[in-house]
């Protein structure tokens, strides 16, 4: 393998993907997000840059463990019992596979992510 195997991560270098709303159990008004995937592996692991506008999506079981580093903006993760954690620019967090709850993009946000099944 040579230097060509090294990939940059960003809007101009990743494959733009808008997740299908059907992938979520509920999509709220204002929901908008785009992933710029830098890597997509055969076992459904992926990583790249994500951008989202204010809105909410809910899910009964998050499909992978996702490591997130928020670059800008503010997001909240809310569990099924109403427990809430907010994250801002410069913070990193992990959403575990199987998590049941809601992702709220509180303000326009950008994150780097790696999702592993």
Secondary structure, DSSP 8 states (H G I E B T S, - for coil): --GGG----STTTSEEE---GGGSSEE-TT-EEEEEEEEE-TTS-EEEEEEEESEEEEESS-SSEEEEEEEEEEEEEEETTS-EEEEETT-EEEE-TT--EEEEEEEEEEEEEEEE-
